[in-house]
């Protein structure tokens, strides 16, 4: 039954006190969905049968064949062993059909050799984050870094060389007091990088270090109760980043979970200016080939109200904000960590995840906005 917030008693027609005057009506809390709720049917990509099929050796073999053929046609003589890889694939395919033992190991060996022979993988050093297994350190999909514990991690920034399964990991930077370290962004000249690390106080801040381990400095400036994280270099040397300086919070958590918007600052950490003025989370800024910024936005506007985490794009000064992919789409629910595909002005790589799925995990997908801009229409791979 409805509840009433009571004011002073009011007299009845005989002058006696009776029930209080109802001033605020509090409706009962709904505990079941309304009768006309429309069931959301998952797309075929997430059917159990399809998921199981993707794990079979036959399916992975077909994916490998398509990848090798694509590398052959794309790079030609720069991919000299392409035909040899295809002949090995044919022999392995016959072995699988004959149910010969050891085909899984043969597949893994062929896959590693064929894909790592990609001419684009010539660099001999790769910047990586090394963290102990089980220490995920990724916020849930409705939270930002503020929700994470700041210390208690076995992690470090490291360099893998050569870029092969047998390569050696060399420590670039190991944080003090087992602090969190992560969210790296390599500068365009590949001589320095930004990353997120908590300070000795209680806030998250943005730091910079040279790739040889020298020149460590804190870039963002500390303001009481403000966290700064998820940085990205801009072509003009400024830095775009996420911050809780807007002092907004996630509505469905009644203000308990902090929200974050995108800001920009100069290389010294000064001249901070807010770029986005959103209700929920702005995350993962990255620079496109044309110099614009792509980022993931969670918002409560649009036809779907809550299930909207589109990829957005804007100019480096915050103007021209518009949806790039996923606006008013039930699927995909979330697109995290967007990156431009080099040499392809309309293609993006992103992690396709669920609305309340595992912490920022899902399928790595290639999107092409020239093919489609919402739903499954632009997901090409």
C-alpha positions in Angstrom: 0.0 0.0 0.0 1.2 3.6 -0.6 3.0 5.3 2.3 2.4 8.8 3.5 4.8 11.3 5.0 2.9 12.7 8.0 2.3 16.3 8.8 0.3 17.6 11.8 -3.1 15.9 12.5 -6.1 17.6 11.1 -9.5 17.8 12.8 -12.6 16.0 11.5 -16.1 17.6 11.2 -16.7 17.0 14.9 -13.5 18.8 15.9 -11.6 15.6 16.8 -8.1 14.8 15.6 -8.0 12.3 12.8 -5.5 11.0 10.2 -2.6 13.3 9.3 -2.5 15.4 6.2 -0.8 13.6 3.4 1.8 15.9 2.0 4.2 13.7 -0.1 3.0 10.5 -1.8 5.6 7.7 -1.9 4.6 5.1 -4.5 5.3 1.4 -3.8 8.6 0.0 -5.1 8.2 -2.1 -8.2 9.6 -5.6 -7.6 8.7 -7.2 -10.9 8.9 -6.0 -14.5 5.7 -4.4 -15.9 3.6 -6.8 -18.0 4.5 -5.2 -21.3 8.3 -5.4 -20.9 9.8 -6.6 -24.2 12.3 -9.4 -23.9 15.7 -8.6 -25.4 16.8 -11.4 -27.7 20.6 -11.8 -27.7 22.2 -11.6 -31.1 23.3 -14.8 -32.8 27.0 -14.0 -32.0 26.3 -14.9 -28.4 24.2 -18.0 -28.9 25.6 -20.9 -26.9 25.9 -23.1 -29.9 27.8 -20.4 -31.9 30.1 -19.8 -29.0 30.9 -23.5 -28.8 31.5 -23.6 -32.5 34.1 -20.8 -32.3 36.1 -22.9 -29.9 36.4 -25.9 -32.3 39.7 -26.6 -34.1 37.8 -26.6 -37.4 36.5 -23.1 -36.9 39.9 -21.8 -35.8 41.5 -23.5 -38.8 39.2 -21.7 -41.2 40.0 -18.3 -39.4 43.7 -19.0 -39.8 43.3 -19.8 -43.5 41.4 -16.6 -44.1 44.1 -14.6 -42.2 47.0 -16.1 -44.2 45.2 -15.5 -47.5 44.5 -11.9 -46.5 48.2 -11.4 -45.5 49.2 -12.9 -48.9 47.0 -10.6 -50.9 47.8 -7.5 -48.8 51.6 -7.7 -48.6 52.6 -9.9 -51.5 56.4 -10.3 -51.6 56.7 -8.6 -48.1 55.0 -11.8 -46.8 57.4 -14.3 -48.5 56.3 -17.5 -46.8 52.6 -17.1 -47.4 52.3 -20.0 -49.9 54.3 -22.3 -47.6 52.0 -21.5 -44.7 49.0 -22.4 -46.9 50.6 -25.7 -47.9 51.2 -26.5 -44.3 47.6 -25.5 -43.6 46.4 -28.0 -46.2 48.5 -30.8 -44.8 47.3 -30.0 -41.3 43.7 -30.0 -42.5 44.1 -33.6 -43.8 45.7 -34.6 -40.5 42.7 -33.3 -38.6 40.3 -35.1 -40.9 42.2 -38.3 -40.3 42.1 -37.7 -36.5 45.9 -37.9 -36.2 47.3 -37.1 -32.8 49.1 -33.8 -32.0 47.0 -31.6 -34.4 46.3 -29.0 -31.7 50.0 -28.4 -31.1 50.7 -28.3 -34.9 47.9 -25.7 -35.3 49.3 -23.5 -32.5 52.8 -23.6 -34.1 51.5 -22.8 -37.6 49.2 -20.0 -36.2 52.1 -18.3 -34.3 54.5 -18.5 -37.2 52.0 -17.3 -39.9 50.5 -14.4 -37.9 53.8 -13.2 -36.4 55.2 -13.0 -39.9 53.0 -10.1 -40.5 55.3 -7.3 -41.9 53.6 -4.8 -39.6 55.2 -6.6 -36.7 58.7 -5.6 -37.5 59.4 -3.6 -34.3 61.7 -5.5 -32.0 60.4 -3.9 -28.8 56.8 -3.9 -27.4 55.7 -1.9 -24.3 53.6 -4.1 -22.1 51.9 -4.1 -18.6 53.0 -7.1 -16.5 50.7 -7.9 -13.6 50.3 -11.0 -11.4 47.5 -13.4 -12.5 44.3 -12.8 -10.6 45.0 -9.1 -10.0 42.6 -7.8 -12.6 42.6 -4.1 -11.6 39.8 -3.2 -14.0 36.8 -1.3 -12.8 33.3 -2.8 -13.4 31.5 -1.4 -16.4 29.6 1.2 -14.3 32.7 2.4 -12.4 35.9 4.4 -13.0 39.3 4.1 -11.3 38.1 5.7 -8.1 36.5 2.4 -7.2 39.7 0.4 -7.4 42.1 -0.2 -4.5 45.3 1.8 -5.0 47.8 -0.6 -3.7 48.4 -4.3 -3.2 49.4 -5.1 -6.8 52.4 -7.0 -8.2 52.7 -5.1 -11.5 55.2 -3.1 -13.5 55.7 -1.5 -16.9 57.9 -3.7 -19.0 59.4 -4.1 -22.5 59.2 -7.3 -24.5 62.1 -8.0 -26.9 62.1 -9.6 -29.4 58.3 -9.5 -30.0 57.9 -13.2 -30.0 56.6 -15.8 -27.6 60.1 -16.5 -26.5 61.0 -12.8 -26.0 62.5 -11.4 -22.8 60.6 -9.1 -20.5 62.7 -6.2 -19.1 61.4 -4.0 -16.3 60.9 -0.3 -17.4 59.3 0.9 -14.2 58.2 -0.8 -11.0 56.0 1.4 -8.7 56.8 1.8 -5.0 54.6 0.2 -2.3 53.0 -2.2 -4.7 50.9 0.6 -6.1 48.7 0.3 -9.2 50.3 1.2 -12.5 48.6 1.0 -15.9 46.7 2.8 -18.7 49.8 3.5 -20.7 49.9 5.8 -23.8 53.1 5.9 -25.9 54.1 9.2 -27.4 54.1 9.6 -31.2 58.0 9.7 -31.1 58.1 6.5 -29.0 60.5 8.1 -26.7 58.2 8.6 -23.6 54.9 7.5 -22.3 52.1 8.5 -20.0 50.5 6.2 -17.4 48.2 6.2 -14.4 49.5 5.7 -10.8 48.1 6.7 -7.4 50.1 9.2 -5.4 51.3 8.9 -1.8 48.0 10.6 -0.9 44.6 9.3 -1.8 44.2 10.3 -5.4 45.0 8.9 -8.8 47.3 10.9 -11.0 48.9 10.9 -14.5 52.6 10.4 -14.8 55.2 10.4 -17.6 58.5 8.5 -18.0 61.0 8.0 -20.8 61.2 4.6 -22.4 64.6 4.1 -21.0 63.2 4.4 -17.5 64.5 7.9 -16.8 62.7 11.2 -16.3 59.8 10.1 -14.1 57.5 13.0 -13.3 53.9 13.6 -12.2 52.0 15.5 -14.8 48.6 16.2 -13.4 48.3 18.4 -10.4 46.6 17.2 -7.2 43.3 18.8 -6.1 41.5 17.5 -3.0 39.2 14.5 -3.8 39.8 14.6 -7.6 41.2 11.6 -9.5 42.9 12.0 -12.9 43.6 9.0 -15.1 43.4 7.3 -18.5 45.7 9.8 -20.4 46.3 10.3 -24.1 48.8 12.5 -26.0 47.4 14.9 -28.5 49.3 16.0 -31.7 49.8 19.5 -30.3 51.5 17.9 -27.2 48.5 18.6 -24.9 47.1 15.7 -22.9 43.4 14.6 -22.8 42.4 12.5 -19.8 39.5 11.4 -17.6 38.8 13.1 -14.3 36.3 13.2 -11.5 36.7 16.9 -11.2 33.1 17.4 -12.4 31.9 15.9 -9.1 29.1 14.0 -10.7 28.0 10.4 -9.9 26.2 7.4 -11.4 22.4 8.0 -10.9 21.5 4.3 -10.5 23.9 4.1 -7.6 22.3 7.1 -5.9 25.6 9.0 -6.1 27.7 6.3 -4.5 29.8 5.7 -7.6 31.9 8.6 -9.0 31.5 9.5 -12.6 34.2 11.1 -14.9 34.4 13.4 -17.8 37.2 14.2 -20.3 39.5 17.2 -19.7 42.6 18.6 -21.4 45.8 20.0 -20.0 49.1 21.2 -21.3 52.3 19.2 -20.9 53.1 20.9 -17.6 49.8 19.9 -16.1 48.4 23.5 -16.2 45.6 25.2 -18.1 43.2 22.4 -17.4 39.9 22.7 -19.2 36.8 20.5 -19.3 35.9 19.1 -22.7 32.8 16.9 -21.9 29.9 17.7 -19.6 28.2 14.3 -19.3 26.2 12.6 -16.6 28.1 9.3 -16.5 31.5 8.0 -17.6 33.7 9.3 -20.5 36.6 6.8 -20.9 39.5 5.6 -23.1 40.3 8.7 -25.2 42.4 8.0 -28.3 43.6 10.0 -31.3 42.3 9.1 -34.8 44.3 9.5 -38.0 42.5 12.8 -38.7 43.5 14.2 -35.3 40.1 13.9 -33.7 39.5 12.2 -30.4 37.5 9.0 -30.1 36.2 7.9 -26.7 33.6 5.7 -25.0 30.7 7.5 -23.4 28.1 6.0 -21.1 24.9 8.0 -21.0 21.3 7.9 -20.0 19.9 9.6 -23.1 18.6 8.1 -26.3 15.8 5.6 -27.1 17.2 2.9 -24.8 17.7 5.2 -21.8 20.4 3.2 -19.9 21.8 0.6 -22.3 23.8 3.2 -24.3 27.6 3.2 -24.4 28.4 4.6 -27.9 31.7 5.5 -29.3 31.9 9.3 -29.6 34.2 11.6 -31.5 35.2 15.2 -31.0 37.8 17.8 -32.0 40.8 18.2 -29.6 39.2 21.4 -28.2 36.0 19.6 -27.4 33.9 21.0 -30.2 32.0 18.9 -32.8 31.0 16.1 -30.4 28.9 13.4 -32.1 28.2 9.7 -32.0 30.6 7.6 -34.1 29.2 4.1 -33.5 26.5 2.4 -31.4 24.0 5.3 -30.9 20.5 4.0 -30.0 21.7 0.3 -30.4 20.7 -2.5 -28.1 23.8 -4.3 -29.4 26.6 -3.8 -28.8 25.9 -2.7 -25.2 29.4 -1.4 -24.6 32.5 -0.6 -26.7 35.7 -0.1 -24.7 39.3 0.9 -25.5 38.7 2.2 -29.1 41.7 2.5 -31.4 42.1 3.6 -34.9 43.3 1.0 -37.4 46.4 2.5 -39.0 45.9 3.3 -42.7 42.2 2.8 -42.6 40.4 6.1 -41.9 37.0 4.5 -41.2 38.1 1.4 -39.3 38.3 1.0 -35.5 39.3 -1.7 -33.1 37.4 -2.0 -29.8 36.5 -4.4 -27.1 32.8 -5.4 -27.6 31.3 -6.1 -24.1 28.1 -6.5 -22.2 26.3 -3.8 -20.3 26.9 -5.5 -16.9 29.3 -8.1 -18.2 32.8 -9.0 -17.0 34.9 -6.0 -16.2 35.6 -4.3 -19.5 36.1 -7.7 -21.2 34.6 -9.1 -24.3 35.4 -9.8 -28.0 38.0 -7.8 -29.9 36.1 -6.4 -32.9 36.9 -4.4 -36.0 34.3 -1.7 -36.8 34.0 0.0 -40.1 31.8 3.2 -40.0 31.8 3.2 -43.9 29.8 -0.1 -43.7 27.5 0.8 -40.7 27.4 2.9 -37.6 25.1 1.1 -35.2 23.9 -2.4 -34.2 25.8 -5.2 -35.8 25.9 -3.5 -39.2 29.4 -2.1 -39.0 31.1 -5.0 -37.2 33.2 -6.5 -40.0 35.4 -8.9 -37.9 
